[in-house]
Amino acid sequence: MTTDLTAPAAPPAAEGAVRDRLARLVGDVVPADGEAPAANVFAAGCASRVVLDHVTSKWGVLVIVALAETSLRWGELRRGIEGISEKMLAQTLRTLEADGLVHREAQPTIPPRVDYSLTDRGHELAAHLIPLVRWVGANAGDIVGGR
């Protein structure tokens, strides 16, 4: 009897059931175009993990929430989000802009003026993040103080 060591072993039935349950939990649905299933954030190689990392990073969350109600200039964001370095703010804004969540508008003035605002998708995300940030603020004292 020979065994192919290169072929992945089939997952135990219980493991497959857990994967299915987790996929359903986050709505592993077929998109409106009906072409392919939606991303499964629990799958190791899923592209959604990259987006999840961007939008749930400490600085990503704070930038998105800061822009939820109005556009802000770079310096306003830097002063409003205490503790963020210039490098991290620039990197976070570039990442969120590349992801289509933040819009960067450069004005042809002297000195240059650049305004940052949320795209429609960014506003949709902010509507989900604001309750999370409020919950964290309301519970942080008990959680950190309870250590």
Disulfide bonds with the S-S distance in Angstrom:
none
